[in-house]
């Protein structure tokens, strides 16, 4: 059976580069370090550390075991922190994940309403959807607000519950002075073939994929003049007349001299979802889920 001290010793050897360094880091005697390392290697039946005259390095298997050991120790730290917070301060900690637009526009009011009457501490991680799914699955997040396209919500696995909050359509973002901004009705993207475009820095972004696929169907490739993942920067450069952009409706910001229009072409949308593990969840997670669905219903109301 594993002993958490074995994992702590392996982590300390990796960080310090020697058994002596691990002993100093953990305030153990050298024999104690050797004992726990030997017990772990005996239990697994493999050599985890190569010892040399100048120190110690992990074997390939040792490095793999270290990754799992660190995940276990991090999870234990989270449990201890939650128990300590509850015992000392009566504070419940709700760990939420979200992409940036959801974190700034959907969560604040929903979290406030969900937490009314409780002394709750919020820990928020901002990340891309795939990373958030991994955090929820690992247990480091109670829940997350994510997005996907093309019905990907059905592919999260039987251990996850993904509920659709609303569909987030794409909008063409134009400078207010742009000729198409002054026109009436949806924008024909074909008429923007000569404009410069702002796209994301990453290799995969639903907005970019939608833009490139649409432009390809119209016989041209959009001319990229700026790459950024910051929608505030996108709005600023569009307002300055540098370029145009395709952005999700949820990412639209006020205070810029821009116009956001639907397109003549069918662009589809991304689905905004609430993600949590299957099974019984803390009451706060359930209340947050209800508040997010309530906020989504308001968005859907004309």
N, C-alpha and C positions, 0 to 999 in steps of 0.2 A: 504494500500500500504506500502511496506517495505521502510525503511529509512536506508541508509548506516550507519548512526550513531548508529542505534540499533545493527547492526552487530558488529560495533567497540566496543560498550559497552559489548556485550556478550563475545567477544574475550578477552577483558581486564579483565573481571571478572574471566574468566577461567585461564588466565595467572597469575593474582595477588592473586586469592583465596578469594577475598572479594570485596564488593561494594566500600569500602573506598579506597582499593588499586587501583581499576579501576578508581576512581575519580582522584587519584594522577597521574596515568599513562597517562590519557587523558587530564589532566588539566581542568577537569570539577568540578562543585560543586556536592556534594552528592545528592541533589534533582534532578539534571539533569540526573545522572546515574539511579536513581530510576524511573524517568519519562520514559526514553527510554526503560528500561527493562520492565516496566509495559505496555508500548504501544506495544512492541513486543509480550509479553505474551497474551495480549488482542487480538491482530490481529490473532495469531495462535490458541487461545483458549486452551492453555495448559500451565502448569507450567514448566519453563525452569531452574529455579535456586532455590535451597533449601538454605534458610538463617539460620544460627545458631549463637550461641554466639561467636564462634571462627572464623567465616568466612562464605563463601558461596561456594557451590559446584553445578555443573550442574547436572540436572536430566539426565536420559537416553535419553529422547527426546531432552533435551538441548544439549547434546553431539552430537547428530545427526544433529541438526540445526547448531551447531558450525562448523561442517565439511563443510556444504554448504556455510555458511557465510564466512569462510576463503577462500574458492575457489572464491567466488564473489569478496572479497576484494583484493585477489592476482591478479585477472584479472584486476580490476580497477587500481591497482598499475602499472601493465604492460602498460595499456593504457596511464596513466599519464607519465610514463617514456619515452614512445615512442614519445609522443607529446612534452615533454620537450626537448628531444634530437633533434628532428626536428626543434623546434623553436630556440633553443640556438646555435646549431652547424650545422644545415643542414644535419644531419646524419640520414640515414635510417638504422634501425636495422633489420637484418635478423636472425631469430631464427631457427636454424637447429638442428635436432637430427640425430644421427648415432651410429651404433655399432662400436667398436674400429677399426677393420680393414678398414672399409669404411671411418672412420674419418681421418685415417692417410694416406690412399692410394688413395681414390677416390676424396674426397672433396677439398683438398688444391688447386689443379690446377683448378678444376671446379669452385670453389668459386672465385678465382682470375679472371678467364676469364669472369665470369658472372658479376663481380663488376667493370670491366673496365669502366671508365668514370663516375662513381658514387662514392660519399663519403659514404661508407657503413660500418657499424659496425656489426660484426658477434658475435652472442652468440651461443655457441655449447653445446649441452647436449649429453654426451655419455651414452648410456643405452642399455638394451636388447630390442628386437623388440616389445614385448608386452607393455612394459612401454612407448616406443616411440609412439606407436599407440594411447595410452591413452592421451599422451601429445598433439598430433596433434588434436585429437578429442576435447580436452578441450580448444584448442586455445592457449595454452602456447608455441606451436611450429608452425611455418609457414609450415614446411615440414620435412620429415625425409627420410633417406636411411635405409632400413630394409632388413631382409632376412626371408624367410620361406621355408618350404618343402612341397611337396605333393599337390601343387596347392592351398595352404591356402590363396593366394591372393584374391580369389573370396569371402572370408568370412569376409572381413573387413566392410561390410555394404554399403548401398546406399549413405551414407554421405561422404564416403572416395573414393579416386581414387588412385589405386595402379597400377603403370606401371612397367612392367618387364624391367630391364636394361640389365641383362645378367644372365646366369646360371653359378654357381660357383662349379666346380667338386671337389670331394675329392681326396686327394693324400696321399700315404703312405710315411711317413717321416722316413728315415733310417740313421744311422750313415754311413759316407762315407766308413768306414772300414767293414761294414756288408757284409757278403757273397752275400745277395740278392741285395745289392747296386751295386756290381760289375757285376751282371748278366745283360744280355741284355733283353730288353722288359719289359712288365708289371710284377708286383710282384704278386705272388700267396700268398694270406693271409694265406692259410692253412700251408704254410711253416714257418709261424711266430708264430705258436701255442706255442712254448716254450719261446718266447720272453716276456719281461715285456712291459706293455703298459702305456702310459700317457693318462689320461682322465680328463675331466673337474670336477670342484668341485660341480656343480649344479646337480640336479636330472634330469633335462631335457636339453639335448644338442643334436642337430641334428647329429653332428659328432659321439657322443657316441652311439646314438641310431642306427646309420648306422653300426658302428663297432660291437656292441653287436649282432645285428640281423644277420650280415654276419657271424660272428664267430659261432653263434648258428647253422646256416644252415650248417656249416662245421664240427659240432660236438665237439666244444670246447668253453670254456669261457675264454676271455682274462684275463691275470693275471695283475692286476693293481699294479703299483709300485709308481705312483705319481699322485696326483690330483692338477691341477692348471688351472686357466682361462687365464693366461698370455702366449701368443704364443711365446714371446721372451724367456720365461723360458722353454717352450716346446722345442724350437730349441736348447737351451743350453744343456739341459739334453740329448737330442737325440745325439747331436754332441759328448757329453762325453761318449757315448756308454751305458748309463744307461738304455735306453728303446727305443721303437719305438712309433710312433703315427700316427693317422689319422687326417689330417687337411684339411680345405678348401684351394683351390688354392690361393684365395685372401689373406689368412693369411701367406703365405710363405714369409720368410725373407731372405735377402742376408747376407753374411758375416759369415755364420756358416758352419762347415765341415759336411754337411748333403747332402743327395740325396732325392729328391721327385719324386716318380714314380706313375703312374696310377696302378690300380690293375687289375688282371685277372678277378676277380669277378665284376659284375655290381653293383656299389655303389650308382649310382644316383648323385644328386647334390642338392644344395640349390639355390633358386632363389633370386637374389638381386633386390629389387624394390624401386622405388621412390614413396613416399606416401605423399599426400596432400589432403586437404578437397575438396569436389566438389564445383564448383562455381568459381566466379571471384577471382583471387589471385593477390597479388602485382607483379609488373613487374619483380622484382628481382627473385621471385620464378620461374616464367616462364623461365627466362634466365638461372637460375641454372639447371632447368629440361633439357633444351636443351643441356647445357654443359655436363651433366651427360650422356645423351643419346649419345653424340658425343664421350665421353670417352669410353662408353660401346662398340660402333661400332669399335673403334680402338682395343679394347681387343679381339673382335671377329675375327678381320682380321688375317689370318695366317701369 
